[in-house]
Amino acid sequence: HVRLVESGGGVVQPGGSLRLSCAVSPSTSSIVTMNWYRQAPGQERELVASVTTGVNIPYNDHSVKGRFTISRDNVKGTVYLQMNSPKPEDTAVYYCNTQSYDNLYYWGQGTQVTVSS
């Protein structure tokens, strides 16, 4: 069973920066795809960014392209979301999600990000 724990959320000013972390246990060896989703109040959960084993170019939603970067550190068993130049519309609960090689999906508990001056 895979366990995901997000951290790094908080309040950030527009134009600032914030890095979210998702610790994967027991390891990332069984994980093929790691994703960051977000859900704003009253809206559906949406995919923000994704990184897949064997695929060099990660996926970024058009709304965050050029501002957010997803990365994966298999040694540390962690996936990150670097958020640069966030906007108020990026305010949401951010969730880490993984897909294993046997097609099982896991979710973290979420971390709140609020972009406000």
C-alpha positions as CSV (number, residue, x, y, z in Angstrom):
1,H,0.0,0.0,0.0
2,V,1.4,3.4,-1.0
3,R,1.1,6.4,1.4
4,L,1.4,10.0,0.2
5,V,1.9,13.0,2.5
6,E,1.9,16.5,1.1
7,S,3.6,19.5,2.7
8,G,4.7,23.0,1.8
9,G,1.3,24.7,1.4
10,G,0.5,28.1,2.9
11,V,-0.1,31.7,2.0
12,V,2.0,33.2,-0.8
13,Q,1.8,36.6,-2.5
14,P,1.1,37.0,-6.2
15,G,4.4,36.8,-8.0
16,G,6.2,35.0,-5.2
17,S,7.2,31.3,-5.0
18,L,6.2,28.2,-3.1
19,R,7.3,24.6,-3.3
20,L,5.0,21.7,-2.5
21,S,6.4,18.3,-1.6
22,C,4.8,14.9,-1.6
23,A,6.6,12.1,0.2
24,V,5.9,8.6,-1.1
25,S,6.2,5.6,1.1
26,P,7.4,3.0,1.2
27,S,9.1,3.9,-2.1
28,T,8.5,5.2,-5.6
29,S,9.7,2.0,-7.3
30,S,6.2,0.8,-8.0
31,I,5.0,4.2,-9.3
32,V,4.8,4.9,-13.0
33,T,3.1,8.3,-12.9
34,M,3.0,11.0,-10.3
35,N,0.6,13.9,-10.5
36,W,-0.4,17.1,-8.9
37,Y,-4.1,18.0,-8.9
38,R,-5.9,20.9,-7.4
39,Q,-9.4,21.7,-6.4
40,A,-10.8,25.2,-5.8
41,P,-14.0,25.8,-3.8
42,G,-17.0,24.9,-5.9
43,Q,-15.0,23.6,-8.7
44,E,-14.0,20.1,-9.9
45,R,-10.6,18.7,-9.2
46,E,-8.2,19.3,-12.1
47,L,-4.9,17.9,-13.2
48,V,-2.1,20.5,-12.9
49,A,1.1,18.6,-13.7
50,S,2.3,15.1,-14.3
51,V,5.6,13.2,-14.6
52,T,5.8,9.7,-16.0
53,T,8.6,7.2,-15.8
54,G,10.4,7.0,-19.2
55,V,8.8,10.2,-20.5
56,N,11.4,13.0,-20.5
57,I,8.9,15.9,-20.9
58,P,6.5,16.3,-18.0
59,Y,3.0,17.5,-18.6
60,N,1.8,20.9,-17.4
61,D,-1.7,22.2,-17.8
62,H,-1.9,25.3,-20.0
63,S,-2.9,27.4,-17.0
64,V,0.4,26.9,-15.2
65,K,2.8,26.3,-18.1
66,G,5.9,28.4,-17.7
67,R,5.2,29.0,-14.0
68,F,4.9,25.7,-12.3
69,T,7.4,22.8,-12.5
70,I,6.9,19.2,-11.5
71,S,9.9,17.1,-10.6
72,R,10.6,13.7,-9.1
73,D,13.4,12.5,-6.8
74,N,13.4,8.7,-6.7
75,V,16.2,8.6,-4.1
76,K,14.3,10.7,-1.7
77,G,10.9,9.2,-2.7
78,T,9.4,12.6,-3.2
79,V,7.7,14.6,-6.0
80,Y,7.7,18.4,-6.0
81,L,5.7,21.1,-7.5
82,Q,7.6,24.4,-7.8
83,M,5.2,27.2,-8.0
84,N,6.6,30.5,-9.4
85,S,4.7,33.6,-10.1
86,P,1.5,32.2,-8.6
87,K,-1.8,34.1,-9.3
88,P,-4.9,34.4,-7.1
89,E,-6.7,32.0,-9.4
90,D,-4.1,29.3,-8.3
91,T,-5.7,29.3,-4.9
92,A,-6.9,25.7,-4.2
93,V,-6.2,22.6,-2.2
94,Y,-3.4,20.7,-4.0
95,Y,-3.4,16.9,-4.0
96,C,-0.6,14.5,-4.8
97,N,-1.7,11.4,-6.8
98,T,0.1,8.4,-8.1
99,Q,-0.5,5.6,-10.5
100,S,1.3,2.3,-9.9
101,Y,2.4,-0.2,-12.5
102,D,-0.5,-2.5,-11.5
103,N,-2.9,0.4,-12.2
104,L,-3.7,1.4,-8.6
105,Y,-4.3,5.0,-7.8
106,Y,-3.4,6.7,-4.5
107,W,-4.2,10.2,-3.1
108,G,-2.7,12.3,-0.5
109,Q,-4.7,14.3,2.1
110,G,-4.1,17.6,0.3
111,T,-2.4,20.9,1.2
112,Q,-4.0,24.4,1.0
113,V,-2.4,27.0,-1.1
114,T,-3.7,30.6,-0.9
115,V,-2.4,33.3,-3.2
116,S,-3.1,36.6,-1.8
117,S,-1.5,40.0,-1.1
